[in-house]
Amino acid sequence: MRVPTSFHPCLSVSLIAIVCLAAAGCSQEPQVDRNTPEYLFSEVRKAVADGRLGKALDSSGALQTKFPKSEEAAKARLLSIVLLVGQSDGYRSIADAYLAGMEADPKQYGKLRSTAFNYLRKRKSVALTLYQASDRFIKRHSPESAYALESSWPVDDSEQGPDLLDEVRGGKEIDSEQQEQVEVVELPKGVARTLARFAGSEKDLAQARTTLEQGSVDLVPSGLLVTLTQCLLDNQKLFGREGLSEHKNYALFVIKAAESLKLAHESLQDSPDEAIQARADELQARIDAMYGKKTGGKS
């Protein structure tokens, strides 16, 4: 008996028709274009919501590189600064807990001090990246610039576990796995505080979360620049502390803060605001007290 070695023509046509129909059915599903600024910014927001801050910063950088003139890139530039300030704030909280633990239990002084300075060095690395991001942001600013803060909220308060930092503050050294758990909690908390700070609800995180969940928040340029100035000065202090003293970076941060504040003053001339002006004057006095006219600010 001979076994056929090919399909019958009619059968071949039928199979082809079935394959085509199946392909047509699949093609009806919506296709997501991953090479758009909208998609890339959605990836940034998703990473923030998941607490993956490194991923959020990487996606933000990719967006700014591929679509530098897009509206989403402008939002990403601002959000990158917020994320970096938040990370720095989170590392500060952890380091402060270890510094407090040193005082609580002198027997653990050496171990706790070593870990505290490890977190201060992590904060220093983030601060230097913040300096670079702030420099790019300031260089792109113009009197016509408009700013909108848009972000997911990085903290789910319903899932917060026990505060391991309470044990650290009491003088207990926790292991490396627990340290990772602390970072997973504290860094997003720092970002949440910073989002509230930039959104103008620093003392009411719940209100800031509600506001951001409703959509993007339009920021007053002068207020944004004053807040950026404050953040730069906060991080500047890190480079002046014992054990991390770096005079060059200490000076660079205050100079960059003065540049930001100068732009804030210019914006206030066009659109006066008494509350923002008061904050700007207070920061100007601090800068003048440190460096006087060398900063380029008013004196």
N, C-alpha and C positions, 0 to 999 in steps of 0.2 A: 504493500500500500504506500502510495506516495504522499509525503507530508508537504502541504503547500508552504512555499517560502516567502510569500508576499500577501498583503491584505487585498481583499477584493476592492476595486475602485469605489464602489458605493459605500463600503464600510469605512474606507479612508476619508471620504468626504464627510461622513457622519461624525467621525472622531474629531476632525478639524473644526466642524461647526460647534461641537460641544466645548472644545478648548477655547474657541473664540468667545462663546457666550460666557464662559467662566471668567475669562480675562476682562470682558466688558463689565461683568458684575463687580470685580475687584476695583476696576478703575473708577467706579462711581463713588468709592470712599474718598472723603476729603483728604487731599495731600497737603502736608505742612511744608512750607518753604522755610528751610532752616537757615537760609542765607539772607535774612532780612534783619534790619535793626530791631523791628518789633519782636521777632522770635528771640534774638539774642538778649534783649532786655528782659523778656519773660523768663529766660534761663537765670538771669541775675536774681530776679525776684524769687524764683523757686528755690534757689540755693540759700538765699537769706532766710526764707521761711523754714527751711530744713536745718538751719544753723550751720551750714557749710560755708563759712565766711571766706575761706581760701578759694573755694570754687566760685563764689560770687565775685570776688575780686578778679579772678582769672577771666571769667566771662565778661566782666565789665571792661577789662583791658582789651579783649578781643573785639568787642563792640566799638570801642573808641578808635581802634586801629583800622577796622574795616569800613566804618561809616562815621568818620570824624565830624562831619557837618550835620548829622541827623539830629533830630530832636531827642531821640533816645540816647545818643552819645552824650548830649548835654546833661541829661538826667543821670546818666551813668557816672559822669565826671563828679557830679555833686555827691552821688550816693557812695562813690569810692572813698571820698573824704570822710563821710559819715561812718562808713564801715571801719576805716582805719582809726579814727578817733575812738570809736567804740571798742575796738580790739585793745587799744592802748589803755582805755579806761578799765577794761576787764582785767588785763594783766596788772594794773595798778592795784585793783581790789585784792587780787591774790597775793601780790607782794606785800601789801599792807598787813594782811592777815598773818603772814609769816614773821614780819617785823614785830607785830604785837605778841606773837607766840614766843619770840626770843626773850621778851621781858617777863612773860608769864612763867616760864620754866627755864632758869639759867642753865640747867643740866643739858638742855637740848639746844643751847645757844648756837653752837657751831654748825650743827646740821640744818637748823632752821635758817640761819643767816646765809648759808650756802644756797639753799633753795630760793630764799628771798631774792638774792642777787641774780640767780638764774632767770627769775621772772622779770627782774628789772632790765636784764640784758635783752630778753624777748621784747619787752616794751620798747627798748631803745631801737631795735631793728624795725619795729612797726612805725615808730616815730620818724625815722629817717625816710621811710617810704611815704609817710604822710607829708613830710616836707616837700618831696618831689611832686606829689599829687597836688599840693597847694600851689607850688610854683607854676605848674601847668594851668591850673585853674585861674590864678591871678593874671597870667599872661593873656588868657583868652577873654578876660573881662573887658567890657566896654560900657559906656553910659547907657547903651541901648539893651544891655543884657537883661534877660528875664530868667528867673529861676523857679523850678518846680521840684519839690521833694516827693518822690514816689517810691514806695518800698513796701514789701510785706513786713509783718511784725515777726521778729525772730524768737520770741519767747512764748511758750505755752504754759501759763501759770498753773494750769490744772495738773501738770505732770511734774512739778517740782518735788524732788525728793529731799531727804535730810541734808542740812547744810554742813558739809564736811569742813568748811572753813571755820565753823564754830570750834571744832576740835583743834584745828591749827592755832586759832587765836588763844586757845587754852594751853598751848605749849606741846601739842602732840604732833609728831612727824607722821604723815600719811605716806603710803607706798606709791609707786609710780602709776599703778592702775587707777588708784583713787585720785591722783593728781590729774590724770586725763579726764576723769569724770568731773572734776572741779572745772576744768577748762571748758568742757562741753556746756556747762551751766553758766559760768561766769562771763565768758566772752559774748554770747548772745545777750546776756543781761546788760553788758556794757554798751552794746549796739542799741538796745532798746532805750537806755537812758540818753544816748546821744541823739537818736531819732527824735525823742521828746524835746531835747534841748534845741535842736535846729527847727523843729516845728513850732516852737514857742510855748510848749507845755511841759517845761522841765520839771515842775513840781506835781504834775498830774499825768502819770504814765498811762492810766486808763483812758483819759481823754485823748492823749496823743495816739493811742492805738485805734480808738474809734475814728478819729479824724483821718488817719492814714488808710484805714479800711474802706473809707468812703471815696477814696481816690487821691489824686496828687494834690499837694498843698503848695499853693503859690507863695513864694517867699519875697519879702521886701529886700532888695539888694543890699541896702545899707545895714539892715539887721543881720543878714547872712554874713556879710563881711566882718561885722563886729564879732559875731559868734566864732567865725573862723580865727580871728585875731586872738580871742580868748583861748581857743583850743591850742593854738600854736604856742602861746605863752605858758599854758599848763604843761605842755610837753617839753618846753625849753627848760623847765626846772629840773627835769630828769638828768640833763647833762651837766648840772652844776653840783649834784650831790656827791658826797664822799664815796669813793670807790668807783664812780662812773664819771668823774670830772673830765669833761672834754671841752676846753675853752673855745675851740673853733666852732663846734656845733652849737654851743651855748650862744655864741654871738650870731651865728647864721639864723637861728630860730627867731631871735628878737628882731633882726633886720627884716625877715620875711613877715613877721607880725606887723611891723611898722608899715610895710608896703600894703598889706591888706587893710590896715587902719586908714592909711592915706586915701585909698579908694573909697572907703566908707565915708570919710569926711567929704569927699567930692560928691558922692551920691546924696549926702544929707544937704548939701547946698542946693541941689536941684529939687529934692523932696524932703523938706524938714520934718523931723519927728522928735519930739522932746525926750521921750523915753529912750530911744536909740541914741540920741545925742548925749544923754547923761552917761550911758554905758561907754560910749566912745571916748568921752572926756576922761572918765575914770581910767580906762586902759591907756590913754595917751599920757596921763600923769605917771603911770607905772613905767612906761617905756622911757619917758623923759628922765625919770629918776635913775634909771639904769644906764642910759647912754646919751641922754640929752639930744642935741641937734644932730648928732652923728647918725641917728636912726632914720632921719629924713622926715620925721613927723613934726607936728606943731610943737612949739615950746614957748 
